[in-house]
Amino acid sequence: MSSAQADPPAPSDGSAEQAALDRVSHGYAPDGRAASPPPPVPLEKIVEDVVDNVGAAVRAELELLEARGQLAWHGVGWASVWGIVAAGALAVAMLALAFGTILILSPEIGPFLATLIVLAVLLVLAGFAAWRAKINFGYIRSAFRSDLINEGVDD
């Protein structure tokens, strides 16, 4: 690598040295000292810019929350549709299971007693499912509670 830069001239008096130092960049003027400092920015302009920036940030956050709400609503809608389909299929399957169990038990213990046994088992299963649903509903109420510190009754 060859050096294409020329050596700075040797100062002969104080004015040449001062001229060389004036060309040194101090981070704000690439070719020496700035002609004049930048004019001061009024405080009102700074406050106005801050308020505009904060306002834009708040608007962006609100738009984000609205978009998340729309996405959640979309998910709730389709989850409900597929949940209804699944519940319907489960109801038909439970009916088939109940009828099949009654038909299997009828020759052994009679149709009336077989029906009562299947009914009792299904009622126990429904009670267990209702108990679990009540527990999970409590989680939902806690998530949407406005006062998270209040340990009392939710409104």
C-alpha positions as CSV (number, residue, x, y, z in Angstrom):
1,M,0.0,0.0,0.0
2,S,1.5,3.3,-1.0
3,S,0.8,6.5,0.9
4,A,-0.9,9.0,-1.3
5,Q,-1.4,11.5,1.4
6,A,1.0,14.5,1.7
7,D,2.7,15.4,4.9
8,P,1.2,18.5,6.6
9,P,3.4,21.5,6.1
10,A,5.7,22.4,9.0
11,P,4.5,25.5,10.8
12,S,6.8,28.5,10.5
13,D,4.9,30.8,12.8
14,G,2.0,30.8,15.2
15,S,-0.6,31.8,12.6
16,A,0.1,28.7,10.4
17,E,-0.2,26.5,13.4
18,Q,-3.5,28.1,14.3
19,A,-4.7,27.6,10.7
20,A,-3.8,23.9,10.8
21,L,-5.7,23.5,14.1
22,D,-8.7,25.2,12.7
23,R,-9.1,22.5,10.1
24,V,-9.3,19.8,12.8
25,S,-12.7,18.3,13.1
26,H,-14.3,18.3,16.5
27,G,-17.2,16.2,15.5
28,Y,-19.5,19.0,14.5
29,A,-17.6,20.7,11.6
30,P,-15.8,18.6,9.1
31,D,-13.7,21.4,7.7
32,G,-12.9,23.4,10.8
33,R,-14.9,25.4,13.2
34,A,-18.5,26.0,12.6
35,A,-19.4,29.5,11.3
36,S,-21.9,29.9,14.0
37,P,-23.6,27.6,16.6
38,P,-27.0,26.2,15.6
39,P,-29.8,28.4,16.7
40,P,-31.4,27.2,20.0
41,V,-34.7,25.3,19.7
42,P,-37.5,26.9,21.6
43,L,-38.9,24.8,24.5
44,E,-42.4,25.0,23.1
45,K,-41.1,23.3,19.9
46,I,-39.5,20.5,21.9
47,V,-42.6,20.0,23.9
48,E,-44.8,20.0,20.8
49,D,-42.5,17.4,19.1
50,V,-42.6,15.2,22.3
51,V,-46.4,15.4,22.5
52,D,-46.7,14.6,18.8
53,N,-44.4,11.6,19.2
54,V,-46.2,10.3,22.3
55,G,-49.6,10.8,20.5
56,A,-48.4,8.8,17.6
57,A,-47.1,6.0,19.9
58,V,-50.4,5.9,21.7
59,R,-52.3,5.7,18.4
60,A,-50.1,2.9,17.3
61,E,-50.6,1.0,20.5
62,L,-54.4,1.4,20.3
63,E,-54.3,0.2,16.7
64,L,-52.3,-2.8,17.8
65,L,-54.8,-3.6,20.6
66,E,-57.7,-3.3,18.1
67,A,-55.9,-5.7,15.7
68,R,-55.3,-8.2,18.5
69,G,-58.9,-7.9,19.5
70,Q,-60.1,-8.6,16.0
71,L,-57.7,-11.6,15.8
72,A,-59.0,-12.9,19.1
73,W,-62.6,-12.5,18.0
74,H,-61.9,-14.4,14.8
75,G,-60.3,-17.2,16.8
76,V,-63.2,-17.3,19.2
77,G,-65.7,-17.5,16.3
78,W,-64.0,-20.4,14.6
79,A,-63.3,-22.2,17.9
80,S,-67.0,-21.9,18.7
81,V,-68.0,-23.4,15.4
82,W,-65.7,-26.3,15.7
83,G,-66.6,-26.7,19.3
84,I,-70.2,-27.1,18.4
85,V,-69.4,-29.6,15.7
86,A,-67.3,-31.6,18.2
87,A,-70.1,-31.4,20.9
88,G,-72.6,-32.7,18.4
89,A,-70.4,-35.6,17.4
90,L,-69.8,-36.4,21.0
91,A,-73.5,-36.3,21.8
92,V,-74.2,-38.8,19.0
93,A,-71.3,-41.0,20.1
94,M,-72.6,-41.0,23.7
95,L,-76.1,-41.9,22.5
96,A,-74.6,-44.8,20.5
97,L,-72.5,-45.9,23.5
98,A,-75.6,-45.7,25.8
99,F,-77.8,-47.7,23.5
100,G,-75.1,-50.2,22.8
101,T,-74.5,-50.7,26.6
102,I,-78.2,-51.1,27.2
103,L,-78.5,-53.7,24.5
104,I,-75.5,-55.6,25.8
105,L,-76.7,-55.5,29.5
106,S,-80.4,-56.2,28.7
107,P,-80.2,-60.0,28.3
108,E,-78.1,-60.3,31.5
109,I,-80.0,-58.0,34.0
110,G,-83.1,-56.8,32.1
111,P,-83.8,-53.7,30.1
112,F,-85.0,-51.5,33.0
113,L,-82.0,-52.1,35.3
114,A,-79.6,-51.8,32.3
115,T,-81.2,-48.4,31.5
116,L,-80.8,-47.3,35.1
117,I,-77.2,-48.3,35.3
118,V,-76.3,-46.5,32.0
119,L,-78.3,-43.4,33.2
120,A,-76.4,-43.4,36.5
121,V,-73.0,-43.6,34.9
122,L,-73.9,-40.8,32.4
123,L,-75.1,-38.6,35.2
124,V,-71.9,-39.1,37.2
125,L,-69.9,-38.3,34.0
126,A,-72.0,-35.2,33.5
127,G,-71.5,-34.1,37.1
128,F,-67.8,-34.5,36.8
129,A,-67.7,-32.5,33.6
130,A,-69.8,-29.7,35.1
131,W,-67.6,-29.5,38.1
132,R,-64.5,-29.2,35.9
133,A,-66.2,-26.6,33.8
134,K,-67.1,-24.5,36.9
135,I,-63.4,-24.6,37.9
136,N,-62.2,-23.4,34.5
137,F,-64.9,-20.7,34.4
138,G,-63.5,-19.3,37.6
139,Y,-60.1,-18.9,35.8
140,I,-61.9,-16.9,33.0
141,R,-63.6,-14.7,35.5
142,S,-60.2,-14.1,37.3
143,A,-58.6,-13.2,34.0
144,F,-61.2,-10.6,33.1
145,R,-61.6,-9.1,36.6
146,S,-61.0,-5.4,36.7
147,D,-59.6,-5.4,40.3
148,L,-57.0,-8.1,40.5
149,I,-56.2,-7.4,44.2
150,N,-59.8,-7.9,45.3
151,E,-60.2,-11.4,46.6
152,G,-63.9,-11.1,47.2
153,V,-66.8,-11.7,44.9
154,D,-66.3,-10.7,41.2
155,D,-68.7,-8.2,39.7
